[in-house]
Amino acid sequence: MKIVFVHNGYESLGIEYLSASLKAAGHETGLVIDPCLFDEAGFWRSAFLARRFSYREEVLRKVEALKPDLAGFSVFADTYSWALDLAREIKKRTGTKIVFGGIHPSSVPDAVIAEDCVDFICLGEGDSALPALAAFIVGGGPLPAGVWAKQGGAVIKGPPPSPPPDLDALPFPDKKLFSGAAPVFSVGYLISSSRGCPHSCAYCCNSVYRELYRRSGVPCLRRRGPENVLLELEGALKTGGPGFVHFTDEVFNSDPAWLKKFLPLYKARVGVPFSCFAFPDGRLAGEAAALAAAGCFKVQLGVQRFDEARRADLLGRRAANADIAAAIKALKDAGIYVTCDNILDLPDESEAELAALAAFYAANTPDHNEVFFLRLYPGTPLAARCPGREAAPGGLMRPAGYSPLAPARQRAFFTLLTLLPRLPAFTRRFFAARPWLFSFAGGPGLRVISRIFSRARRDFHTGRFLRLYAHFIFAKLRGNG
């Protein structure tokens, strides 16, 4: 079979793994990218520019030309409307079968399979399910585990999904899929040494996967062996080599013994600068020197809010402010660029707590603050705890005006927290105590500008963002998108 993935914007490691598994089973794969310029949920949106630089027709023409037997979409709530729109038109023009996978179908499978353009959905990790679905389409037989299908107007369900227990047994991801689609995806190397997460954050998709796999007998968090990770990276070095590596692990430091073994081997056999996500627990400060020695140049930490009790109760994150402060200091002392994530618009946030968070960052300043507004996703514990929630287009769920703060005050703290690391050190405490001075407009535009002008050298995400927009904007202007 020929399976074509239709994807929005950025590289998907999950799709690369799916492509590798399909090829290993003898199938042909392809990729069509819709860059979704100026139409990024919660980050950068302009209706006028999105229309001017729309790639919708180019995407549809490319899919038509490839003549796939199956078109696949990896979907989360923010991209659901986009995927449905394209899937309906693809089915209308080509008649090809459509499969939706990813976190959104895994969270609300009944709603997704009910859509007229969706023939199949894949729940959970599809490394074995998608090749089995291709075999099912070709030769029939029982429906594979983790797959739902429509048959004679009825929905039939395969057995419950089970994730791959041994990540080392999977083929390495098909990196040529994205690099062949656009040169922007050749700079830097995206890799994961694990799947799943040791934590149960109430707003995160991993809480959905943990429940989905509860009866499978396979732990949600699984690690690749150090040797397996190194072999993949050494293979990448042989083909020209990436200038830097980004580990997408939810928590790169989740296994201290694994990290202690891996880091010196990485330095000796790969030696390429890398970035990662880490949890600011009591061990991270002590791991900073080893991370830096191995080549780590950036670490992103999830802080989210200041109040420790509320952080644990509402968000399910158990981290101590003292440990966060120690981690920021130790990482920066080791020469590692530190980004901290924060969430505003929480239903129980207060001006006093946000002021305390600003004061905390004035004393313990990271190199960059990412500040997000709360987004509730179906199937997560936090969405279930928020009464009066309403479904927005695309399945995304947002709180109905939960923050008790006036929008102007909330915007002031957004601007203050975003700009605080850029302020001269001797002024930070002064401005942190006077958030009203930052009541001018903030919003996504400020986030984009801050990320561009305060990024770490070789920063994977900002670099990809800049290259992606440059490549597809110029291609559109040249008329050969």
C-alpha positions in Angstrom: 0.0 0.0 0.0 0.9 3.6 -0.3 0.3 5.6 2.8 0.7 9.4 2.7 0.9 11.5 5.9 -0.6 15.0 5.7 1.0 17.1 8.5 1.0 20.7 9.7 4.2 22.7 10.0 6.8 21.0 12.2 8.7 17.7 12.2 6.8 14.9 13.9 9.0 12.2 15.4 5.9 10.1 15.8 5.2 10.1 12.1 8.8 9.3 11.4 8.5 6.2 13.6 5.2 5.2 11.9 6.8 5.6 8.4 9.7 3.4 9.5 7.4 0.7 10.8 5.3 0.8 7.6 8.4 0.6 5.4 9.6 -2.3 7.4 6.3 -4.1 6.7 6.8 -3.5 2.9 4.6 -0.4 2.4 5.4 2.8 0.7 5.1 6.1 2.5 5.0 9.8 1.6 4.5 13.1 3.3 2.8 16.3 2.4 3.4 19.4 4.6 1.0 22.2 5.2 3.1 24.8 7.0 0.0 26.6 8.4 1.8 29.9 8.3 0.4 32.5 10.7 -2.2 30.0 11.9 -0.6 28.5 14.9 -3.0 28.0 17.8 -2.1 30.0 20.9 1.2 31.3 19.4 1.0 33.3 16.2 -2.2 34.0 14.3 -3.2 36.5 11.6 -6.2 35.8 9.5 -5.1 38.1 6.8 -1.5 36.6 6.5 -2.8 33.1 6.9 -5.0 33.6 3.8 -2.2 35.3 1.9 0.2 32.5 2.6 -2.2 29.5 2.6 -0.9 26.2 1.2 -4.2 24.5 1.2 -4.6 24.1 -2.5 -0.9 23.1 -3.0 -1.4 20.4 -0.3 -4.5 19.0 -2.0 -2.8 18.9 -5.4 0.2 17.1 -4.0 -2.0 14.5 -2.3 -4.0 14.0 -5.5 -0.8 13.5 -7.5 0.6 10.9 -5.0 -2.6 8.8 -5.3 -2.4 7.2 -1.8 -4.4 4.2 -0.7 -4.5 5.6 2.8 -4.1 9.2 4.0 -3.0 9.6 7.6 -3.3 12.6 10.0 -1.6 12.8 13.4 -4.1 15.1 15.2 -4.2 17.0 18.5 -7.1 19.2 19.5 -5.6 22.4 18.2 -5.2 21.0 14.7 -8.5 19.0 14.6 -10.5 21.5 12.5 -7.6 21.9 10.1 -7.3 18.1 9.7 -11.1 17.6 9.2 -11.2 20.3 6.5 -8.4 18.7 4.5 -9.6 15.2 5.1 -13.0 16.0 3.7 -11.6 17.6 0.6 -9.1 14.8 0.0 -11.8 12.2 0.3 -14.0 14.3 -2.1 -11.2 14.6 -4.7 -9.6 11.2 -4.4 -11.9 8.8 -2.5 -8.9 7.6 -0.5 -9.5 6.1 3.0 -8.6 8.4 5.9 -7.1 7.4 9.3 -6.8 9.8 12.2 -4.3 9.1 15.0 -2.6 11.0 17.8 -3.7 12.3 21.1 -7.1 13.8 20.1 -8.5 10.6 18.6 -7.1 8.7 21.7 -8.9 11.2 24.0 -12.3 11.3 22.3 -12.5 8.4 19.9 -16.3 8.3 19.7 -16.5 11.9 18.5 -13.7 11.5 16.0 -14.8 8.2 14.4 -18.3 9.8 13.9 -16.9 12.3 11.5 -18.0 11.6 7.9 -14.5 11.8 6.4 -12.8 9.5 9.0 -12.7 5.8 8.1 -10.3 4.6 10.8 -8.9 5.9 14.0 -5.7 4.6 15.7 -5.6 4.9 19.5 -2.3 5.3 21.3 1.1 4.6 19.8 0.6 3.2 16.3 4.0 1.5 15.6 2.3 -1.9 15.2 -1.3 -0.8 14.8 -0.8 1.2 11.5 1.1 -1.6 9.6 -1.6 -4.0 10.9 -4.3 -1.7 9.6 -2.6 -1.6 6.2 -2.6 -5.4 6.2 -6.3 -5.4 7.2 -7.3 -3.1 4.4 -5.4 -5.3 1.9 -6.4 -8.7 3.1 -9.2 -8.4 5.7 -9.3 -10.4 8.8 -9.8 -9.2 12.4 -9.4 -5.5 13.2 -6.0 -4.8 14.8 -5.6 -3.8 18.4 -5.9 -0.1 18.9 -7.9 0.5 15.7 -11.5 1.5 15.2 -13.2 1.3 11.8 -16.6 2.0 10.1 -18.2 -1.0 8.5 -21.6 -1.0 6.9 -22.6 2.1 8.7 -21.5 0.7 12.1 -18.4 1.3 14.2 -16.3 -1.8 14.9 -13.6 -1.7 17.5 -10.3 -3.7 17.7 -8.9 -4.9 21.0 -7.6 -2.2 23.4 -4.2 -0.8 22.5 -0.9 -1.8 24.1 2.2 0.3 23.6 5.5 -1.2 22.4 7.2 -2.6 25.5 10.7 -2.7 24.0 11.6 0.6 22.3 15.0 -0.9 21.2 13.1 -3.3 19.0 11.6 -0.5 16.9 13.2 0.6 13.7 14.9 4.0 13.8 12.7 6.8 12.7 12.5 7.6 9.0 14.3 10.9 9.0 14.3 11.2 5.2 10.5 11.6 5.2 10.7 15.2 6.5 14.1 16.2 5.2 12.9 15.1 1.7 9.9 17.3 2.1 11.8 20.5 2.8 15.4 21.4 3.6 14.4 23.2 6.8 14.1 19.7 8.4 17.7 18.8 7.8 19.1 21.3 10.3 19.3 19.8 13.8 18.3 16.3 14.8 15.2 15.5 16.7 15.4 12.3 18.9 13.8 10.7 21.9 15.4 8.3 24.3 12.1 7.4 26.0 8.3 7.4 25.7 5.8 8.4 28.4 6.4 10.3 31.5 6.9 9.5 35.2 4.6 12.3 36.2 0.8 12.8 36.0 0.3 16.4 35.3 -3.4 17.1 35.2 -3.3 19.2 31.9 -1.0 16.9 29.9 -1.7 14.3 27.3 0.3 11.7 29.2 -2.5 11.4 31.7 -4.7 10.3 28.8 -2.2 7.7 27.6 -1.6 6.5 31.2 -5.3 5.7 31.5 -5.5 4.2 27.9 -2.7 1.7 28.7 -3.7 1.0 32.3 -4.8 -2.6 31.6 -2.1 -3.4 29.1 0.6 -4.4 31.6 3.1 -2.2 29.9 4.4 0.8 31.8 3.6 4.2 30.4 7.2 5.3 30.8 9.7 3.2 28.8 13.4 3.9 28.1 15.6 3.0 25.2 19.0 1.6 26.1 21.9 4.0 25.9 23.5 1.9 23.1 20.4 2.0 21.0 20.2 5.8 21.2 23.9 6.1 20.4 23.7 3.9 17.4 20.9 6.1 15.9 22.9 9.2 16.5 26.1 7.7 15.1 24.2 6.7 12.0 23.1 10.3 11.6 26.7 11.5 11.9 27.8 9.2 9.1 25.4 10.9 6.7 26.8 14.4 7.2 25.8 14.9 10.8 23.5 17.4 12.5 25.0 20.5 14.0 23.0 19.9 17.2 20.5 17.5 18.7 17.3 18.0 20.6 15.9 15.3 22.9 12.1 15.4 22.9 11.8 13.2 26.1 9.1 14.5 28.4 11.6 14.4 31.2 15.2 13.7 30.0 16.4 13.4 33.6 13.7 10.9 34.7 16.2 8.1 35.3 19.4 9.3 37.1 21.2 6.0 36.6 20.5 5.9 32.9 21.6 9.6 32.6 24.8 8.9 34.5 25.7 6.1 32.1 24.5 7.8 28.9 26.1 11.3 29.2 29.8 10.3 29.1 29.1 7.8 26.3 27.3 10.6 24.4 30.2 12.9 24.8 32.7 10.3 23.6 30.8 8.9 20.7 28.6 11.8 19.5 29.9 15.0 21.0 27.2 17.2 19.3 25.7 20.1 21.4 22.2 19.1 22.6 19.1 20.5 24.3 16.4 18.8 26.4 13.4 19.1 28.7 14.0 18.4 32.4 12.0 18.2 35.6 13.3 20.5 38.3 13.5 17.9 41.1 16.0 17.8 43.9 18.6 16.0 41.8 18.8 18.3 38.8 21.2 20.9 40.3 23.6 18.1 41.0 23.3 16.8 37.4 24.0 20.2 35.8 27.8 19.9 35.5 27.5 16.4 33.9 24.9 17.7 31.4 27.1 20.6 30.5 30.2 18.4 30.2 28.4 16.2 27.7 27.4 19.1 25.5 24.1 20.3 26.8 23.6 23.9 25.9 19.9 24.4 26.8 17.4 23.0 29.3 13.7 23.8 29.5 12.0 23.5 32.9 8.3 23.3 33.7 7.5 25.7 36.6 3.9 26.6 35.6 3.1 28.5 38.9 4.6 29.7 42.1 2.3 28.3 44.9 3.7 24.8 45.6 0.5 23.4 47.2 -1.7 24.6 44.3 0.9 23.4 41.8 0.5 20.0 43.2 -3.2 20.0 43.8 -4.5 21.6 40.6 -1.8 20.8 38.1 -0.4 17.5 39.6 3.2 18.8 39.6 5.2 18.2 42.8 8.2 20.4 42.6 9.7 22.6 45.4 10.5 26.2 44.7 13.9 25.7 46.4 14.7 22.9 44.0 13.7 25.1 41.0 15.8 27.9 42.2 18.8 25.6 42.8 18.4 24.1 39.3 18.2 27.5 37.6 21.4 28.6 39.4 23.3 25.4 38.8 22.4 25.1 35.2 23.3 28.7 34.5 26.6 28.4 36.5 27.4 25.4 34.2 26.9 27.6 31.1 23.5 26.1 30.1 20.8 28.3 28.8 17.6 28.0 30.9 14.0 28.4 29.8 11.2 28.2 32.3 7.5 27.4 31.3 4.7 29.2 33.1 0.9 29.0 32.8 -1.5 32.0 33.2 -5.3 32.0 33.3 -5.6 29.3 36.0 -9.0 29.2 37.7 -7.5 29.8 41.1 -4.7 32.3 40.2 -4.3 35.4 42.2 -2.5 38.7 41.8 -0.5 37.9 45.0 0.7 34.6 43.5 1.7 36.1 40.2 3.5 38.9 42.1 5.3 36.2 44.1 6.3 34.4 40.9 7.7 37.6 39.4 9.7 38.2 42.6 10.9 34.6 42.4 12.2 35.2 38.9 13.7 38.5 39.8 15.9 36.6 42.4 16.3 33.4 40.3 16.3 34.6 36.8 16.3 32.1 33.9 17.6 33.1 30.4 14.1 33.1 29.0 10.5 32.7 30.3 7.8 31.0 28.2 4.4 32.2 29.3 1.3 30.4 28.1 -2.4 30.9 28.7 -4.2 27.8 30.0 -5.6 25.5 27.3 -7.8 22.6 28.5 -7.8 19.4 26.5 -10.5 16.7 26.5 -9.8 13.7 28.5 -7.4 15.3 30.9 -8.0 15.4 34.7 -7.8 19.2 34.7 -10.6 19.5 32.1 -12.8 17.2 34.2 -12.2 19.4 37.3 -13.3 22.6 35.6 -17.1 22.9 35.8 -18.9 25.0 33.2 -16.2 24.3 30.5 -17.3 24.6 26.9 -16.1 22.9 23.8 -14.5 25.2 21.3 -14.2 24.4 17.6 -11.9 21.6 17.0 -12.5 19.9 20.3 -10.3 22.2 22.3 -11.8 22.9 25.7 -11.2 26.3 27.4 -12.2 27.6 30.8 -15.2 29.9 30.8 -13.5 33.1 32.2 -12.1 31.3 35.3 -9.2 33.7 36.1 -10.4 36.2 38.7 -8.0 38.7 37.4 -9.1 41.5 35.1 -7.7 41.0 31.6 -5.5 44.1 31.8 -3.8 42.9 35.0 -3.3 39.4 33.6 -1.8 41.0 30.5 0.5 43.1 32.7 1.9 39.9 34.4 2.3 38.2 31.0 4.4 41.0 29.7 6.4 41.4 32.9 7.2 37.7 33.2 8.1 37.5 29.5 10.4 40.5 29.6 11.9 40.0 33.1 14.9 38.0 31.9 15.7 40.8 29.4 15.8 43.6 32.0 19.0 44.7 33.5 19.7 42.7 36.7 19.7 45.7 39.0 16.2 46.7 37.9 14.4 43.3 38.1 13.2 43.6 41.7 12.0 47.1 41.1 9.9 46.2 38.1 8.7 42.8 39.6 7.1 44.8 42.4 5.4 47.1 39.9 3.6 45.0 37.3 1.2 47.8 36.4 4.1 49.4 34.5 3.7 46.5 32.0 0.1 47.0 31.2 0.8 47.7 27.5 -0.3 45.1 25.0 1.4 41.8 25.1 0.1 38.6 23.6 1.4 36.2 21.0 3.3 38.9 19.1 5.5 39.6 22.2 6.1 35.9 22.7 7.3 35.5 19.1 9.6 38.6 19.4 10.9 37.5 22.8 11.7 34.0 21.5 13.5 35.2 18.5 15.6 37.8 20.2 16.5 36.0 23.4 17.0 32.5 22.0 20.0 30.3 22.7 22.4 29.7 19.9 21.4 26.5 18.0 17.9 26.6 19.7 16.0 23.9 17.9 12.5 25.2 18.1 13.1 28.8 17.4 15.5 27.9 14.6 13.0 25.6 13.0 10.3 28.2 13.3 12.5 30.9 11.5 13.6 28.5 8.8 10.2 27.1 8.3 8.6 30.5 7.8 11.5 31.8 5.6 11.4 28.7 3.3 7.6 28.6 2.8 7.0 32.3 2.6 9.7 32.7 -0.1 8.4 29.6 -1.9 4.9 31.1 -2.0 6.2 34.5 -3.2 8.1 32.7 -6.0 5.0 30.9 -6.9 6.4 27.4 -6.5 5.0 26.4 -3.1 
